[in-house]
């Protein structure tokens, strides 16, 4: 069951908040494409392509914690220096993501 309140959504008992890419930090849990991702690196730099008011571009390496639906094909993952696959989470101040609200996480 999925329920919504302003800026949050509850999926299978876990509550997620909608945040911009700028708010994402190492250690957050992000729900994307049916998978749960854990960012382990974070970089930020100026948007040299669009040069707009949306702020810097942020990119994080999101490593898969759970992919219950198999929604991210393995061929879409980028490999890190150790050969482990990650999903590139990226965007500016307009891009939004679902971040797990920690106190609702199931054990």
Buried (B, 14 or more C-beta within 10 A) or exposed (E): EEEEEEEBBBEEEBBBBEBBBBBBEEEBBBBBEEBBBBBBEBEEEEBEEEEEEBBEBBBBBBBBEEBEEEEBEEEEBEEEEEEEBBBEBBBBBEBBBBBBBEEEEEE
